[in-house]
Amino acid sequence: MQEPIHKKIGKNLQEIRKSRGLSLDQVSEMSGVSKGMLGQIERGESNPTISVLWKIVNGLRISFATLMEESTPNVTVVHMEETTPLVEEEGAYRAYPIFPFEQDKGFEVYSVVIEPGSSYTSEPHYEGVEEFICVMNGQLQVSIGGATYTLEPNMALRFTANESHTYTNNTNVAIRYITLLHYPTVGKS
C-alpha cells in the first residue's frame, strides 16, 4: 500500500531539516510558515496546501518534487540468505546479487561461491565493461585471454571483460569472492 502523500511530504521535510541541522524555528523563519504548522506537517497530521508547500520549498531552496519523492535510505544492509543466487554448472557456481544493477550507478556487486573442482566460463561483456574481484576465502584461478591468474584470500584483480573469462576452483574447499561489474557507458549521454 502506497504511503499517503502528506505523510511522505512530512517525512521528507523532517529529513531535509535534520540533515541541514535546522530547527523548526529556523525553517519557520526561512519559509514564513509557522513552527506549529511545520511540526504538524512533519508528523503527518496536516495535509498542507500548495501555497504552504511553495513557501517551504522556496525557504529551503529545494525543488517542489523533492518534498514528494520517495526517500531512499542512506544505508542498505543485505543478508545473503535473503537473496536468490544466479546458478550455473548445476549449482557449483552461485552468484548472489548483493547490490543489483542500478542505472544511475552503473555497477552491480555479487558474492560468488564456486564449489571444489568446478569452473565457470563467462561470455564476453560489451566493450568497456570492467570486473573487479576480491577473494574472501580459498584459491581462485581466473583465465583471461590465455593468461591465468591465481588469487589467494585478500588479493584482488581488475580486468576488462570484453573477452570470455573462466573462474576455476581447483581446490577441495568451496571458495568465495566478491565481484563488481562496472558498466562505464550506462546512463551517460
Biotite code that builds the C-alpha atoms (Angstrom):
import biotite.structure as struc

atoms = struc.array([
    struc.Atom([0.000, 0.000, 0.000], chain_id="A", res_id=1, res_name="MET", atom_name="CA", element="C"),
    struc.Atom([1.401, 3.355, -1.003], chain_id="A", res_id=2, res_name="GLN", atom_name="CA", element="C"),
    struc.Atom([2.080, 5.915, 1.706], chain_id="A", res_id=3, res_name="GLU", atom_name="CA", element="C"),
    struc.Atom([-0.276, 8.944, 1.648], chain_id="A", res_id=4, res_name="PRO", atom_name="CA", element="C"),
    struc.Atom([1.355, 11.973, 0.020], chain_id="A", res_id=5, res_name="ILE", atom_name="CA", element="C"),
    struc.Atom([1.055, 14.199, 3.125], chain_id="A", res_id=6, res_name="HIS", atom_name="CA", element="C"),
    struc.Atom([2.954, 11.635, 5.214], chain_id="A", res_id=7, res_name="LYS", atom_name="CA", element="C"),
    struc.Atom([5.661, 11.363, 2.537], chain_id="A", res_id=8, res_name="LYS", atom_name="CA", element="C"),
    struc.Atom([5.964, 15.159, 2.468], chain_id="A", res_id=9, res_name="ILE", atom_name="CA", element="C"),
    struc.Atom([6.247, 15.238, 6.261], chain_id="A", res_id=10, res_name="GLY", atom_name="CA", element="C"),
    struc.Atom([8.992, 12.609, 6.355], chain_id="A", res_id=11, res_name="LYS", atom_name="CA", element="C"),
    struc.Atom([10.938, 14.316, 3.573], chain_id="A", res_id=12, res_name="ASN", atom_name="CA", element="C"),
    struc.Atom([10.625, 17.736, 5.220], chain_id="A", res_id=13, res_name="LEU", atom_name="CA", element="C"),
    struc.Atom([11.880, 16.367, 8.526], chain_id="A", res_id=14, res_name="GLN", atom_name="CA", element="C"),
    struc.Atom([14.746, 14.504, 6.834], chain_id="A", res_id=15, res_name="GLU", atom_name="CA", element="C"),
    struc.Atom([15.835, 17.624, 4.923], chain_id="A", res_id=16, res_name="ILE", atom_name="CA", element="C"),
    struc.Atom([15.561, 19.833, 8.005], chain_id="A", res_id=17, res_name="ARG", atom_name="CA", element="C"),
    struc.Atom([17.551, 17.453, 10.209], chain_id="A", res_id=18, res_name="LYS", atom_name="CA", element="C"),
    struc.Atom([20.192, 16.772, 7.549], chain_id="A", res_id=19, res_name="SER", atom_name="CA", element="C"),
    struc.Atom([20.848, 20.530, 7.435], chain_id="A", res_id=20, res_name="ARG", atom_name="CA", element="C"),
    struc.Atom([20.888, 20.802, 11.217], chain_id="A", res_id=21, res_name="GLY", atom_name="CA", element="C"),
    struc.Atom([17.939, 23.203, 11.245], chain_id="A", res_id=22, res_name="LEU", atom_name="CA", element="C"),
    struc.Atom([15.379, 23.648, 13.994], chain_id="A", res_id=23, res_name="SER", atom_name="CA", element="C"),
    struc.Atom([11.668, 24.116, 13.322], chain_id="A", res_id=24, res_name="LEU", atom_name="CA", element="C"),
    struc.Atom([12.112, 27.762, 14.376], chain_id="A", res_id=25, res_name="ASP", atom_name="CA", element="C"),
    struc.Atom([14.817, 28.273, 11.743], chain_id="A", res_id=26, res_name="GLN", atom_name="CA", element="C"),
    struc.Atom([12.732, 26.680, 8.974], chain_id="A", res_id=27, res_name="VAL", atom_name="CA", element="C"),
    struc.Atom([9.787, 28.821, 10.097], chain_id="A", res_id=28, res_name="SER", atom_name="CA", element="C"),
    struc.Atom([11.911, 31.972, 9.757], chain_id="A", res_id=29, res_name="GLU", atom_name="CA", element="C"),
    struc.Atom([13.204, 30.871, 6.354], chain_id="A", res_id=30, res_name="MET", atom_name="CA", element="C"),
    struc.Atom([9.801, 29.948, 4.945], chain_id="A", res_id=31, res_name="SER", atom_name="CA", element="C"),
    struc.Atom([7.261, 32.141, 6.698], chain_id="A", res_id=32, res_name="GLY", atom_name="CA", element="C"),
    struc.Atom([5.310, 29.018, 7.764], chain_id="A", res_id=33, res_name="VAL", atom_name="CA", element="C"),
    struc.Atom([4.560, 28.765, 11.479], chain_id="A", res_id=34, res_name="SER", atom_name="CA", element="C"),
    struc.Atom([6.549, 26.391, 13.656], chain_id="A", res_id=35, res_name="LYS", atom_name="CA", element="C"),
    struc.Atom([3.307, 24.684, 14.697], chain_id="A", res_id=36, res_name="GLY", atom_name="CA", element="C"),
    struc.Atom([2.246, 24.072, 11.102], chain_id="A", res_id=37, res_name="MET", atom_name="CA", element="C"),
    struc.Atom([5.716, 22.728, 10.208], chain_id="A", res_id=38, res_name="LEU", atom_name="CA", element="C"),
    struc.Atom([5.538, 20.333, 13.166], chain_id="A", res_id=39, res_name="GLY", atom_name="CA", element="C"),
    struc.Atom([2.101, 19.115, 12.085], chain_id="A", res_id=40, res_name="GLN", atom_name="CA", element="C"),
    struc.Atom([3.350, 18.579, 8.526], chain_id="A", res_id=41, res_name="ILE", atom_name="CA", element="C"),
    struc.Atom([6.397, 16.625, 9.711], chain_id="A", res_id=42, res_name="GLU", atom_name="CA", element="C"),
    struc.Atom([4.239, 14.396, 11.926], chain_id="A", res_id=43, res_name="ARG", atom_name="CA", element="C"),
    struc.Atom([1.849, 13.749, 9.031], chain_id="A", res_id=44, res_name="GLY", atom_name="CA", element="C"),
    struc.Atom([-1.025, 15.388, 10.926], chain_id="A", res_id=45, res_name="GLU", atom_name="CA", element="C"),
    struc.Atom([-1.656, 18.076, 8.326], chain_id="A", res_id=46, res_name="SER", atom_name="CA", element="C"),
    struc.Atom([-2.155, 17.989, 4.573], chain_id="A", res_id=47, res_name="ASN", atom_name="CA", element="C"),
    struc.Atom([-0.537, 21.292, 3.546], chain_id="A", res_id=48, res_name="PRO", atom_name="CA", element="C"),
    struc.Atom([-1.867, 23.455, 0.755], chain_id="A", res_id=49, res_name="THR", atom_name="CA", element="C"),
    struc.Atom([0.177, 24.029, -2.373], chain_id="A", res_id=50, res_name="ILE", atom_name="CA", element="C"),
    struc.Atom([0.862, 27.625, -1.326], chain_id="A", res_id=51, res_name="SER", atom_name="CA", element="C"),
    struc.Atom([2.258, 26.435, 2.038], chain_id="A", res_id=52, res_name="VAL", atom_name="CA", element="C"),
    struc.Atom([4.450, 23.909, 0.216], chain_id="A", res_id=53, res_name="LEU", atom_name="CA", element="C"),
    struc.Atom([5.748, 26.649, -2.098], chain_id="A", res_id=54, res_name="TRP", atom_name="CA", element="C"),
    struc.Atom([6.719, 28.742, 0.923], chain_id="A", res_id=55, res_name="LYS", atom_name="CA", element="C"),
    struc.Atom([8.610, 25.785, 2.393], chain_id="A", res_id=56, res_name="ILE", atom_name="CA", element="C"),
    struc.Atom([10.466, 24.851, -0.811], chain_id="A", res_id=57, res_name="VAL", atom_name="CA", element="C"),
    struc.Atom([11.344, 28.480, -1.527], chain_id="A", res_id=58, res_name="ASN", atom_name="CA", element="C"),
    struc.Atom([12.594, 28.969, 2.040], chain_id="A", res_id=59, res_name="GLY", atom_name="CA", element="C"),
    struc.Atom([14.707, 25.799, 1.907], chain_id="A", res_id=60, res_name="LEU", atom_name="CA", element="C"),
    struc.Atom([15.724, 26.432, -1.717], chain_id="A", res_id=61, res_name="ARG", atom_name="CA", element="C"),
    struc.Atom([14.733, 22.951, -2.883], chain_id="A", res_id=62, res_name="ILE", atom_name="CA", element="C"),
    struc.Atom([12.574, 21.722, -5.743], chain_id="A", res_id=63, res_name="SER", atom_name="CA", element="C"),
    struc.Atom([8.878, 21.130, -5.192], chain_id="A", res_id=64, res_name="PHE", atom_name="CA", element="C"),
    struc.Atom([9.312, 17.486, -6.217], chain_id="A", res_id=65, res_name="ALA", atom_name="CA", element="C"),
    struc.Atom([11.948, 16.957, -3.515], chain_id="A", res_id=66, res_name="THR", atom_name="CA", element="C"),
    struc.Atom([9.237, 17.029, -0.865], chain_id="A", res_id=67, res_name="LEU", atom_name="CA", element="C"),
    struc.Atom([7.162, 14.414, -2.686], chain_id="A", res_id=68, res_name="MET", atom_name="CA", element="C"),
    struc.Atom([9.707, 11.899, -3.917], chain_id="A", res_id=69, res_name="GLU", atom_name="CA", element="C"),
    struc.Atom([10.250, 8.530, -2.314], chain_id="A", res_id=70, res_name="GLU", atom_name="CA", element="C"),
    struc.Atom([13.011, 8.844, 0.213], chain_id="A", res_id=71, res_name="SER", atom_name="CA", element="C"),
    struc.Atom([15.828, 6.404, -0.290], chain_id="A", res_id=72, res_name="THR", atom_name="CA", element="C"),
    struc.Atom([17.730, 5.037, 2.655], chain_id="A", res_id=73, res_name="PRO", atom_name="CA", element="C"),
    struc.Atom([21.332, 6.093, 3.049], chain_id="A", res_id=74, res_name="ASN", atom_name="CA", element="C"),
    struc.Atom([22.216, 2.654, 4.377], chain_id="A", res_id=75, res_name="VAL", atom_name="CA", element="C"),
    struc.Atom([21.389, -0.737, 2.896], chain_id="A", res_id=76, res_name="THR", atom_name="CA", element="C"),
    struc.Atom([22.056, -3.972, 4.739], chain_id="A", res_id=77, res_name="VAL", atom_name="CA", element="C"),
    struc.Atom([21.927, -7.168, 2.694], chain_id="A", res_id=78, res_name="VAL", atom_name="CA", element="C"),
    struc.Atom([21.622, -10.641, 4.169], chain_id="A", res_id=79, res_name="HIS", atom_name="CA", element="C"),
    struc.Atom([22.944, -13.266, 1.757], chain_id="A", res_id=80, res_name="MET", atom_name="CA", element="C"),
    struc.Atom([20.374, -15.820, 2.851], chain_id="A", res_id=81, res_name="GLU", atom_name="CA", element="C"),
    struc.Atom([17.643, -13.426, 1.695], chain_id="A", res_id=82, res_name="GLU", atom_name="CA", element="C"),
    struc.Atom([18.986, -13.166, -1.862], chain_id="A", res_id=83, res_name="THR", atom_name="CA", element="C"),
    struc.Atom([18.303, -15.615, -4.660], chain_id="A", res_id=84, res_name="THR", atom_name="CA", element="C"),
    struc.Atom([21.520, -16.725, -6.358], chain_id="A", res_id=85, res_name="PRO", atom_name="CA", element="C"),
    struc.Atom([22.085, -16.989, -10.074], chain_id="A", res_id=86, res_name="LEU", atom_name="CA", element="C"),
    struc.Atom([23.064, -20.623, -10.549], chain_id="A", res_id=87, res_name="VAL", atom_name="CA", element="C"),
    struc.Atom([25.279, -22.241, -13.208], chain_id="A", res_id=88, res_name="GLU", atom_name="CA", element="C"),
    struc.Atom([27.049, -25.563, -13.550], chain_id="A", res_id=89, res_name="GLU", atom_name="CA", element="C"),
    struc.Atom([24.268, -27.431, -11.699], chain_id="A", res_id=90, res_name="GLU", atom_name="CA", element="C"),
    struc.Atom([24.739, -25.300, -8.591], chain_id="A", res_id=91, res_name="GLY", atom_name="CA", element="C"),
    struc.Atom([28.535, -25.495, -8.433], chain_id="A", res_id=92, res_name="ALA", atom_name="CA", element="C"),
    struc.Atom([28.718, -21.770, -9.340], chain_id="A", res_id=93, res_name="TYR", atom_name="CA", element="C"),
    struc.Atom([26.399, -19.440, -7.426], chain_id="A", res_id=94, res_name="ARG", atom_name="CA", element="C"),
    struc.Atom([26.367, -15.647, -7.745], chain_id="A", res_id=95, res_name="ALA", atom_name="CA", element="C"),
    struc.Atom([24.387, -13.847, -5.030], chain_id="A", res_id=96, res_name="TYR", atom_name="CA", element="C"),
    struc.Atom([23.297, -10.331, -6.073], chain_id="A", res_id=97, res_name="PRO", atom_name="CA", element="C"),
    struc.Atom([24.395, -8.198, -3.127], chain_id="A", res_id=98, res_name="ILE", atom_name="CA", element="C"),
    struc.Atom([23.743, -4.899, -4.893], chain_id="A", res_id=99, res_name="PHE", atom_name="CA", element="C"),
    struc.Atom([21.857, -5.448, -8.153], chain_id="A", res_id=100, res_name="PRO", atom_name="CA", element="C"),
    struc.Atom([22.428, -3.150, -11.100], chain_id="A", res_id=101, res_name="PHE", atom_name="CA", element="C"),
    struc.Atom([21.068, 0.391, -10.844], chain_id="A", res_id=102, res_name="GLU", atom_name="CA", element="C"),
    struc.Atom([21.086, 2.533, -13.986], chain_id="A", res_id=103, res_name="GLN", atom_name="CA", element="C"),
    struc.Atom([22.343, 5.689, -12.255], chain_id="A", res_id=104, res_name="ASP", atom_name="CA", element="C"),
    struc.Atom([25.216, 3.896, -10.514], chain_id="A", res_id=105, res_name="LYS", atom_name="CA", element="C"),
    struc.Atom([26.483, 1.854, -13.472], chain_id="A", res_id=106, res_name="GLY", atom_name="CA", element="C"),
    struc.Atom([27.625, -1.171, -11.478], chain_id="A", res_id=107, res_name="PHE", atom_name="CA", element="C"),
    struc.Atom([26.467, -4.331, -9.733], chain_id="A", res_id=108, res_name="GLU", atom_name="CA", element="C"),
    struc.Atom([28.047, -6.418, -6.948], chain_id="A", res_id=109, res_name="VAL", atom_name="CA", element="C"),
    struc.Atom([27.859, -10.171, -6.370], chain_id="A", res_id=110, res_name="TYR", atom_name="CA", element="C"),
    struc.Atom([29.136, -12.578, -3.760], chain_id="A", res_id=111, res_name="SER", atom_name="CA", element="C"),
    struc.Atom([30.170, -15.703, -5.664], chain_id="A", res_id=112, res_name="VAL", atom_name="CA", element="C"),
    struc.Atom([30.677, -19.254, -4.418], chain_id="A", res_id=113, res_name="VAL", atom_name="CA", element="C"),
    struc.Atom([32.417, -21.928, -6.523], chain_id="A", res_id=114, res_name="ILE", atom_name="CA", element="C"),
    struc.Atom([32.351, -25.475, -5.239], chain_id="A", res_id=115, res_name="GLU", atom_name="CA", element="C"),
    struc.Atom([35.546, -27.628, -5.196], chain_id="A", res_id=116, res_name="PRO", atom_name="CA", element="C"),
    struc.Atom([36.787, -28.842, -8.581], chain_id="A", res_id=117, res_name="GLY", atom_name="CA", element="C"),
    struc.Atom([34.385, -26.590, -10.514], chain_id="A", res_id=118, res_name="SER", atom_name="CA", element="C"),
    struc.Atom([34.717, -23.816, -13.041], chain_id="A", res_id=119, res_name="SER", atom_name="CA", element="C"),
    struc.Atom([32.536, -21.337, -14.899], chain_id="A", res_id=120, res_name="TYR", atom_name="CA", element="C"),
    struc.Atom([33.249, -19.586, -18.180], chain_id="A", res_id=121, res_name="THR", atom_name="CA", element="C"),
    struc.Atom([31.632, -16.204, -18.686], chain_id="A", res_id=122, res_name="SER", atom_name="CA", element="C"),
    struc.Atom([30.757, -14.896, -22.115], chain_id="A", res_id=123, res_name="GLU", atom_name="CA", element="C"),
    struc.Atom([32.412, -11.615, -23.126], chain_id="A", res_id=124, res_name="PRO", atom_name="CA", element="C"),
    struc.Atom([30.723, -8.457, -21.881], chain_id="A", res_id=125, res_name="HIS", atom_name="CA", element="C"),
    struc.Atom([30.364, -5.437, -24.114], chain_id="A", res_id=126, res_name="TYR", atom_name="CA", element="C"),
    struc.Atom([33.290, -3.083, -24.754], chain_id="A", res_id=127, res_name="GLU", atom_name="CA", element="C"),
    struc.Atom([34.385, -1.094, -21.691], chain_id="A", res_id=128, res_name="GLY", atom_name="CA", element="C"),
    struc.Atom([32.882, -3.327, -19.011], chain_id="A", res_id=129, res_name="VAL", atom_name="CA", element="C"),
    struc.Atom([35.345, -3.996, -16.198], chain_id="A", res_id=130, res_name="GLU", atom_name="CA", element="C"),
    struc.Atom([35.286, -6.631, -13.471], chain_id="A", res_id=131, res_name="GLU", atom_name="CA", element="C"),
    struc.Atom([36.805, -6.163, -10.052], chain_id="A", res_id=132, res_name="PHE", atom_name="CA", element="C"),
    struc.Atom([37.316, -9.333, -7.983], chain_id="A", res_id=133, res_name="ILE", atom_name="CA", element="C"),
    struc.Atom([38.376, -9.714, -4.345], chain_id="A", res_id=134, res_name="CYS", atom_name="CA", element="C"),
    struc.Atom([38.874, -13.225, -2.971], chain_id="A", res_id=135, res_name="VAL", atom_name="CA", element="C"),
    struc.Atom([37.478, -13.787, 0.517], chain_id="A", res_id=136, res_name="MET", atom_name="CA", element="C"),
    struc.Atom([38.498, -17.423, 1.043], chain_id="A", res_id=137, res_name="ASN", atom_name="CA", element="C"),
    struc.Atom([40.035, -20.241, -0.975], chain_id="A", res_id=138, res_name="GLY", atom_name="CA", element="C"),
    struc.Atom([42.159, -20.045, -4.085], chain_id="A", res_id=139, res_name="GLN", atom_name="CA", element="C"),
    struc.Atom([40.601, -18.722, -7.291], chain_id="A", res_id=140, res_name="LEU", atom_name="CA", element="C"),
    struc.Atom([42.104, -19.050, -10.752], chain_id="A", res_id=141, res_name="GLN", atom_name="CA", element="C"),
    struc.Atom([40.922, -16.571, -13.354], chain_id="A", res_id=142, res_name="VAL", atom_name="CA", element="C"),
    struc.Atom([41.825, -17.191, -17.003], chain_id="A", res_id=143, res_name="SER", atom_name="CA", element="C"),
    struc.Atom([41.611, -14.232, -19.375], chain_id="A", res_id=144, res_name="ILE", atom_name="CA", element="C"),
    struc.Atom([42.944, -14.168, -22.918], chain_id="A", res_id=145, res_name="GLY", atom_name="CA", element="C"),
    struc.Atom([45.335, -17.092, -22.499], chain_id="A", res_id=146, res_name="GLY", atom_name="CA", element="C"),
    struc.Atom([46.780, -15.949, -19.156], chain_id="A", res_id=147, res_name="ALA", atom_name="CA", element="C"),
    struc.Atom([45.811, -17.443, -15.792], chain_id="A", res_id=148, res_name="THR", atom_name="CA", element="C"),
    struc.Atom([45.938, -15.505, -12.529], chain_id="A", res_id=149, res_name="TYR", atom_name="CA", element="C"),
    struc.Atom([45.895, -17.274, -9.162], chain_id="A", res_id=150, res_name="THR", atom_name="CA", element="C"),
    struc.Atom([44.316, -15.294, -6.339], chain_id="A", res_id=151, res_name="LEU", atom_name="CA", element="C"),
    struc.Atom([44.533, -16.063, -2.626], chain_id="A", res_id=152, res_name="GLU", atom_name="CA", element="C"),
    struc.Atom([42.368, -14.534, 0.131], chain_id="A", res_id=153, res_name="PRO", atom_name="CA", element="C"),
    struc.Atom([42.642, -10.740, 0.330], chain_id="A", res_id=154, res_name="ASN", atom_name="CA", element="C"),
    struc.Atom([44.003, -10.497, -3.215], chain_id="A", res_id=155, res_name="MET", atom_name="CA", element="C"),
    struc.Atom([42.168, -8.558, -5.904], chain_id="A", res_id=156, res_name="ALA", atom_name="CA", element="C"),
    struc.Atom([42.087, -8.458, -9.693], chain_id="A", res_id=157, res_name="LEU", atom_name="CA", element="C"),
    struc.Atom([40.707, -5.916, -12.164], chain_id="A", res_id=158, res_name="ARG", atom_name="CA", element="C"),
    struc.Atom([40.259, -6.634, -15.854], chain_id="A", res_id=159, res_name="PHE", atom_name="CA", element="C"),
    struc.Atom([38.416, -5.506, -18.955], chain_id="A", res_id=160, res_name="THR", atom_name="CA", element="C"),
    struc.Atom([35.785, -8.164, -19.506], chain_id="A", res_id=161, res_name="ALA", atom_name="CA", element="C"),
    struc.Atom([35.214, -7.898, -23.252], chain_id="A", res_id=162, res_name="ASN", atom_name="CA", element="C"),
    struc.Atom([36.506, -11.422, -23.924], chain_id="A", res_id=163, res_name="GLU", atom_name="CA", element="C"),
    struc.Atom([35.481, -14.730, -22.386], chain_id="A", res_id=164, res_name="SER", atom_name="CA", element="C"),
    struc.Atom([36.986, -15.455, -18.991], chain_id="A", res_id=165, res_name="HIS", atom_name="CA", element="C"),
    struc.Atom([36.955, -18.510, -16.750], chain_id="A", res_id=166, res_name="THR", atom_name="CA", element="C"),
    struc.Atom([36.768, -18.800, -12.974], chain_id="A", res_id=167, res_name="TYR", atom_name="CA", element="C"),
    struc.Atom([38.190, -22.070, -11.591], chain_id="A", res_id=168, res_name="THR", atom_name="CA", element="C"),
    struc.Atom([38.348, -23.702, -8.173], chain_id="A", res_id=169, res_name="ASN", atom_name="CA", element="C"),
    struc.Atom([40.972, -26.482, -8.321], chain_id="A", res_id=170, res_name="ASN", atom_name="CA", element="C"),
    struc.Atom([40.952, -26.944, -4.549], chain_id="A", res_id=171, res_name="THR", atom_name="CA", element="C"),
    struc.Atom([38.978, -29.245, -2.267], chain_id="A", res_id=172, res_name="ASN", atom_name="CA", element="C"),
    struc.Atom([37.100, -26.425, -0.476], chain_id="A", res_id=173, res_name="VAL", atom_name="CA", element="C"),
    struc.Atom([34.424, -24.011, -1.681], chain_id="A", res_id=174, res_name="ALA", atom_name="CA", element="C"),
    struc.Atom([35.746, -20.559, -2.481], chain_id="A", res_id=175, res_name="ILE", atom_name="CA", element="C"),
    struc.Atom([34.023, -17.223, -2.089], chain_id="A", res_id=176, res_name="ARG", atom_name="CA", element="C"),
    struc.Atom([34.821, -13.951, -3.768], chain_id="A", res_id=177, res_name="TYR", atom_name="CA", element="C"),
    struc.Atom([33.171, -10.584, -4.309], chain_id="A", res_id=178, res_name="ILE", atom_name="CA", element="C"),
    struc.Atom([32.877, -9.270, -7.840], chain_id="A", res_id=179, res_name="THR", atom_name="CA", element="C"),
    struc.Atom([31.879, -5.816, -9.001], chain_id="A", res_id=180, res_name="LEU", atom_name="CA", element="C"),
    struc.Atom([30.928, -5.322, -12.638], chain_id="A", res_id=181, res_name="LEU", atom_name="CA", element="C"),
    struc.Atom([31.254, -1.736, -13.831], chain_id="A", res_id=182, res_name="HIS", atom_name="CA", element="C"),
    struc.Atom([29.378, -0.588, -16.940], chain_id="A", res_id=183, res_name="TYR", atom_name="CA", element="C"),
    struc.Atom([31.003, 2.770, -17.749], chain_id="A", res_id=184, res_name="PRO", atom_name="CA", element="C"),
    struc.Atom([28.762, 3.851, -20.607], chain_id="A", res_id=185, res_name="THR", atom_name="CA", element="C"),
    struc.Atom([25.435, 3.066, -18.939], chain_id="A", res_id=186, res_name="VAL", atom_name="CA", element="C"),
    struc.Atom([23.415, 6.158, -18.164], chain_id="A", res_id=187, res_name="GLY", atom_name="CA", element="C"),
    struc.Atom([25.807, 8.526, -19.945], chain_id="A", res_id=188, res_name="LYS", atom_name="CA", element="C"),
    struc.Atom([24.687, 10.548, -22.917], chain_id="A", res_id=189, res_name="SER", atom_name="CA", element="C"),
])
